[in-house]
């Protein structure tokens, strides 16, 4: 009869099931300009690079190879640097110009390095624009409407103390950018270049991995190793299959439509034809892991405000049919009357802003700030033959060739034409952000409400277990966005029972009595939150002598348990010690059999193999989260939050996969919590062994039948075995190898040649 030693939970431990640990942001975050992007003056950037490296850089402008350089950033009397950076060219057609754009990487030599929270800096030459302000003006419009857009400012670039001209310092879009805007960055971030038209190519995710001129049209910029395009395929499929009100119901689950309406309006009012709507090019999509929806992020805005290479007059082109050919997202959104009215509202807002003294003063200031430096810019005239006189007239007059309008001339023409075409409709008020974040004991709610007039009201509606509806009227916002002025609200719902169903929705009513609702039906959140079939089954946050890993080290560990009656593909699951960053560790590409266990070492040493996580957990208390793949929004599968732990006493479920947790003075890593201790397990089962060892040729034999993987010391998978008694070694070179069974047993062996 088995002896089972257990200790009931006590003051050493507390446990909850969680869906996250941070409080939801109600709106996109707009970071302040800060030291790097403040446009009150024109700072100076100095790069020092060896002459041979500089020559190599210019000898192959298409290369993305980085060259070592030393970076200094000077603003007024304050200098940051010297910093070691990687330097290369950036962009596409700009690489063939004489005035090129640069990318400066602060994390090239240490992956943790950054400068004021950014890892890379983009210095854009803006060669198509004689005014050098068009991109900055368009970025300003996006931020004015509350769209997540890059910060920017003009800078002076010096290389080896030689003046290289005036550049636009533009915030690089990467995982740091999305983290700063949405407070999460584990979702898929796609950079989309021509011909990324979001047209339907089938339901299979592989259809959207196609390449054009050697690069993907839809290119992952996060989670590249996982190469998971399911979320993009689902979004484009829904966009193709639905229209009208059905589209409204389905699409709002997948993308923040209201924010994209703003993007449509800015593109049209700025004449930015080089984005999605105009040229199926230059935009990002980020899958927000809290809201579960895509967010559209604009990118590259130089070809705007009267610059044209398509033979179109973008100042007078219809605001309701602005695309030149198929753009499903733009077209189908305008097919919904409510969306069309809201889009028109934004067009009117931008027309008024474009005519405002506030924007006029900004344009004048930017022009004056860079004027003296443009006169000295040695590259300004090289590509198009611009003169300083052209710069002085660029705000009000066309230059000719590809520049059809002066900046302010285009603004006036576009506003006049757009307002003449705007439909006469009072747009419904809307929600530009809604985030609902379930937790173990509550639901955190945050939303941003907008209307073209003040005086609207917004209400939260909810009920628990089909009971009576509760309403919470919000008289005043929780916060006001200092950039866009939008109102944001927060609240919390607390179910009283461990098992409950919460149904909720939001409404907004404008002064005229028009009401909008999000979602059109209701959101339903069911407790408990755990969905299985995998469970965090047991863990140790202070393993001093219980079990060694295959390298003879006592490391912290955790095990997952497959509670289902089917095999589970482990590679679809992720583990983390941070609720706000759920994708830290991806399980290996293995099937876990029904009732099976998989052991992961929490040692921050992933180089030791696929079952070693890139993080540790703390003896003083922490949390663990088990999630599904990023395309599902890192959907919560299981999580635990624990307090202080004792050495060599693990925590686990009393019965594998069941809710009750207890302390284990005799841990059972990799085995059932109803089995004996790890020491007794080793007596019941023959230890794993191999022979001959060293082995020089032929076969490597095991002393029992095994399933698992042979790895080299770099953690690379060399041979997979299933229910085998031996392994052929011809493909293995001389060296040390590790066989790891699916039960967690490991053995080293040497191949000698």
Secondary structure in CASP SS format (residue, H / E / C, confidence):
PFRMAT SS
TARGET T0000
AUTHOR 0000-0000-0000
METHOD secondary structure of the structure
MODEL  1
X C 1.00
X C 1.00
X C 1.00
X C 1.00
X C 1.00
X C 1.00
X E 1.00
X C 1.00
X C 1.00
X C 1.00
X C 1.00
X C 1.00
X C 1.00
X C 1.00
X C 1.00
X C 1.00
X C 1.00
X C 1.00
X C 1.00
X C 1.00
X C 1.00
X C 1.00
X C 1.00
X C 1.00
X C 1.00
X C 1.00
X C 1.00
X C 1.00
X C 1.00
X C 1.00
X C 1.00
X C 1.00
X C 1.00
X H 1.00
X H 1.00
X H 1.00
X H 1.00
X C 1.00
X C 1.00
X C 1.00
X C 1.00
X C 1.00
X E 1.00
X E 1.00
X E 1.00
X E 1.00
X E 1.00
X E 1.00
X C 1.00
X C 1.00
X H 1.00
X H 1.00
X H 1.00
X H 1.00
X H 1.00
X H 1.00
X H 1.00
X H 1.00
X H 1.00
X C 1.00
X C 1.00
X C 1.00
X C 1.00
X C 1.00
X C 1.00
X C 1.00
X E 1.00
X E 1.00
X E 1.00
X E 1.00
X E 1.00
X E 1.00
X E 1.00
X E 1.00
X E 1.00
X C 1.00
X C 1.00
X E 1.00
X E 1.00
X E 1.00
X E 1.00
X E 1.00
X E 1.00
X E 1.00
X E 1.00
X E 1.00
X E 1.00
X E 1.00
X E 1.00
X E 1.00
X C 1.00
X C 1.00
X H 1.00
X H 1.00
X H 1.00
X H 1.00
X C 1.00
X C 1.00
X C 1.00
X C 1.00
X E 1.00
X E 1.00
X E 1.00
X E 1.00
X E 1.00
X C 1.00
X C 1.00
X C 1.00
X C 1.00
X C 1.00
X C 1.00
X C 1.00
X C 1.00
X C 1.00
X E 1.00
X C 1.00
X C 1.00
X E 1.00
X C 1.00
X E 1.00
X E 1.00
X E 1.00
X E 1.00
X E 1.00
X C 1.00
X C 1.00
X C 1.00
X C 1.00
X C 1.00
X C 1.00
X C 1.00
X C 1.00
X C 1.00
X H 1.00
X H 1.00
X H 1.00
X H 1.00
X H 1.00
X H 1.00
X H 1.00
X H 1.00
X H 1.00
X H 1.00
X H 1.00
X C 1.00
X C 1.00
X C 1.00
X C 1.00
X C 1.00
X C 1.00
X C 1.00
X E 1.00
X E 1.00
X E 1.00
X E 1.00
X E 1.00
X E 1.00
X E 1.00
X E 1.00
X C 1.00
X C 1.00
X E 1.00
X E 1.00
X E 1.00
X E 1.00
X E 1.00
X E 1.00
X E 1.00
X E 1.00
X E 1.00
X E 1.00
X C 1.00
X C 1.00
X C 1.00
X H 1.00
X H 1.00
X H 1.00
X H 1.00
X H 1.00
X H 1.00
X H 1.00
X H 1.00
X C 1.00
X C 1.00
X C 1.00
X C 1.00
X C 1.00
X C 1.00
X E 1.00
X E 1.00
X E 1.00
X E 1.00
X C 1.00
X C 1.00
X C 1.00
X C 1.00
X C 1.00
X C 1.00
X C 1.00
X C 1.00
X C 1.00
X C 1.00
X C 1.00
X C 1.00
X H 1.00
X H 1.00
X H 1.00
X H 1.00
X H 1.00
X C 1.00
X E 1.00
X E 1.00
X C 1.00
X C 1.00
X E 1.00
X E 1.00
X C 1.00
X E 1.00
X E 1.00
X E 1.00
X C 1.00
X C 1.00
X C 1.00
X C 1.00
X C 1.00
X C 1.00
X C 1.00
X C 1.00
X C 1.00
X H 1.00
X H 1.00
X H 1.00
X H 1.00
X H 1.00
X H 1.00
X H 1.00
X H 1.00
X H 1.00
X H 1.00
X H 1.00
X H 1.00
X C 1.00
X C 1.00
X H 1.00
X H 1.00
X H 1.00
X H 1.00
X H 1.00
X H 1.00
X H 1.00
X H 1.00
X C 1.00
X C 1.00
X C 1.00
X E 1.00
X C 1.00
X H 1.00
X H 1.00
X H 1.00
X H 1.00
X H 1.00
X H 1.00
X H 1.00
X H 1.00
X H 1.00
X H 1.00
X H 1.00
X H 1.00
X H 1.00
X H 1.00
X C 1.00
X C 1.00
X C 1.00
X C 1.00
X C 1.00
X H 1.00
X H 1.00
X H 1.00
X H 1.00
X C 1.00
X C 1.00
X C 1.00
X E 1.00
X E 1.00
X E 1.00
X E 1.00
X E 1.00
X C 1.00
X C 1.00
X C 1.00
X C 1.00
X C 1.00
X C 1.00
X E 1.00
X E 1.00
X E 1.00
X E 1.00
X E 1.00
X C 1.00
X C 1.00
X C 1.00
X C 1.00
X C 1.00
X C 1.00
X C 1.00
X C 1.00
X E 1.00
X C 1.00
X C 1.00
X C 1.00
X C 1.00
X C 1.00
X C 1.00
X C 1.00
X C 1.00
X C 1.00
X C 1.00
X C 1.00
X C 1.00
X C 1.00
X C 1.00
X C 1.00
X C 1.00
X C 1.00
X C 1.00
X C 1.00
X C 1.00
X H 1.00
X H 1.00
X H 1.00
X H 1.00
X H 1.00
X H 1.00
X H 1.00
X C 1.00
X C 1.00
X H 1.00
X H 1.00
X H 1.00
X H 1.00
X H 1.00
X H 1.00
X H 1.00
X H 1.00
X H 1.00
X H 1.00
X H 1.00
X H 1.00
X H 1.00
X H 1.00
X H 1.00
X H 1.00
X H 1.00
X H 1.00
X C 1.00
X C 1.00
X H 1.00
X H 1.00
X H 1.00
X H 1.00
X H 1.00
X H 1.00
X H 1.00
X H 1.00
X H 1.00
X H 1.00
X H 1.00
X H 1.00
X H 1.00
X H 1.00
X H 1.00
X H 1.00
X H 1.00
X H 1.00
X H 1.00
X H 1.00
X C 1.00
X C 1.00
X C 1.00
X C 1.00
X C 1.00
X C 1.00
X C 1.00
X C 1.00
X C 1.00
X C 1.00
X C 1.00
X H 1.00
X H 1.00
X H 1.00
X H 1.00
X H 1.00
X H 1.00
X C 1.00
X C 1.00
X C 1.00
X C 1.00
X C 1.00
X C 1.00
X E 1.00
X C 1.00
X C 1.00
X E 1.00
X C 1.00
X C 1.00
X C 1.00
X H 1.00
X H 1.00
X H 1.00
X H 1.00
X H 1.00
X H 1.00
X H 1.00
X H 1.00
X H 1.00
X H 1.00
X H 1.00
X H 1.00
X H 1.00
X H 1.00
X H 1.00
X C 1.00
X C 1.00
X C 1.00
X C 1.00
X C 1.00
X C 1.00
X C 1.00
X C 1.00
X E 1.00
X E 1.00
X E 1.00
X E 1.00
X E 1.00
X E 1.00
X E 1.00
X E 1.00
X E 1.00
X C 1.00
X C 1.00
X C 1.00
X C 1.00
X E 1.00
X E 1.00
X E 1.00
X E 1.00
X E 1.00
X E 1.00
X E 1.00
X E 1.00
X C 1.00
X C 1.00
X C 1.00
X C 1.00
X C 1.00
X C 1.00
X E 1.00
X E 1.00
X E 1.00
X E 1.00
X E 1.00
X E 1.00
X E 1.00
X E 1.00
X C 1.00
X C 1.00
X C 1.00
X C 1.00
X C 1.00
X E 1.00
X E 1.00
X E 1.00
X E 1.00
X E 1.00
X C 1.00
X C 1.00
X C 1.00
X C 1.00
X E 1.00
X E 1.00
X C 1.00
X C 1.00
X C 1.00
X C 1.00
X C 1.00
X C 1.00
X E 1.00
X E 1.00
X E 1.00
X E 1.00
X E 1.00
X E 1.00
X E 1.00
X C 1.00
X C 1.00
X C 1.00
X C 1.00
X C 1.00
X C 1.00
X E 1.00
X E 1.00
X E 1.00
X E 1.00
X E 1.00
X E 1.00
X E 1.00
X E 1.00
X E 1.00
X E 1.00
X C 1.00
X C 1.00
X C 1.00
X C 1.00
X C 1.00
X E 1.00
X E 1.00
X E 1.00
X E 1.00
X E 1.00
X E 1.00
X E 1.00
X E 1.00
X E 1.00
X E 1.00
X E 1.00
X E 1.00
X E 1.00
X C 1.00
X C 1.00
X C 1.00
X C 1.00
X C 1.00
X C 1.00
X E 1.00
X E 1.00
X E 1.00
X E 1.00
X E 1.00
X E 1.00
X E 1.00
X C 1.00
X C 1.00
X C 1.00
X C 1.00
X C 1.00
X C 1.00
X C 1.00
X C 1.00
X C 1.00
X C 1.00
X C 1.00
X C 1.00
X C 1.00
X C 1.00
X C 1.00
X C 1.00
X E 1.00
X E 1.00
X E 1.00
X E 1.00
X E 1.00
X E 1.00
X C 1.00
X C 1.00
X C 1.00
X C 1.00
X C 1.00
X E 1.00
X E 1.00
X H 1.00
X H 1.00
X H 1.00
X E 1.00
X E 1.00
X E 1.00
X E 1.00
X C 1.00
X C 1.00
X C 1.00
X C 1.00
X C 1.00
X C 1.00
X C 1.00
X C 1.00
X E 1.00
X E 1.00
X C 1.00
X C 1.00
X C 1.00
X C 1.00
X E 1.00
X E 1.00
X C 1.00
X C 1.00
X C 1.00
X C 1.00
X E 1.00
X E 1.00
X E 1.00
X E 1.00
X E 1.00
X C 1.00
X E 1.00
X C 1.00
X C 1.00
X H 1.00
X H 1.00
X H 1.00
X C 1.00
X C 1.00
X C 1.00
X E 1.00
X C 1.00
X C 1.00
X C 1.00
X E 1.00
X C 1.00
X C 1.00
X C 1.00
X C 1.00
X C 1.00
X E 1.00
X E 1.00
X E 1.00
X E 1.00
X E 1.00
X E 1.00
X E 1.00
X C 1.00
X H 1.00
X H 1.00
X H 1.00
X C 1.00
X C 1.00
X C 1.00
X E 1.00
X E 1.00
X E 1.00
X E 1.00
X E 1.00
X E 1.00
X E 1.00
X C 1.00
X C 1.00
X C 1.00
X C 1.00
X C 1.00
X C 1.00
X C 1.00
X E 1.00
X E 1.00
X E 1.00
X E 1.00
X C 1.00
X C 1.00
X C 1.00
X C 1.00
X C 1.00
X C 1.00
X C 1.00
X E 1.00
X E 1.00
X E 1.00
X E 1.00
X C 1.00
X C 1.00
X C 1.00
X C 1.00
X C 1.00
X C 1.00
X C 1.00
X C 1.00
X C 1.00
X C 1.00
X C 1.00
X C 1.00
X C 1.00
X H 1.00
X H 1.00
X H 1.00
X H 1.00
X H 1.00
X H 1.00
X H 1.00
X C 1.00
X C 1.00
X C 1.00
X C 1.00
X C 1.00
X E 1.00
X E 1.00
X C 1.00
X C 1.00
X C 1.00
X E 1.00
X C 1.00
X C 1.00
X C 1.00
X E 1.00
X E 1.00
X E 1.00
X E 1.00
X E 1.00
X E 1.00
X E 1.00
X E 1.00
X E 1.00
X E 1.00
X E 1.00
X E 1.00
X E 1.00
X E 1.00
X C 1.00
X C 1.00
X C 1.00
X C 1.00
X E 1.00
X E 1.00
X E 1.00
X E 1.00
X E 1.00
X E 1.00
X E 1.00
X E 1.00
X E 1.00
X E 1.00
X E 1.00
X E 1.00
X C 1.00
X C 1.00
X C 1.00
X C 1.00
X C 1.00
X C 1.00
X E 1.00
X E 1.00
X E 1.00
X E 1.00
X E 1.00
X E 1.00
X E 1.00
X C 1.00
X C 1.00
X C 1.00
X C 1.00
X E 1.00
X E 1.00
X E 1.00
X E 1.00
X E 1.00
X E 1.00
X C 1.00
X C 1.00
END
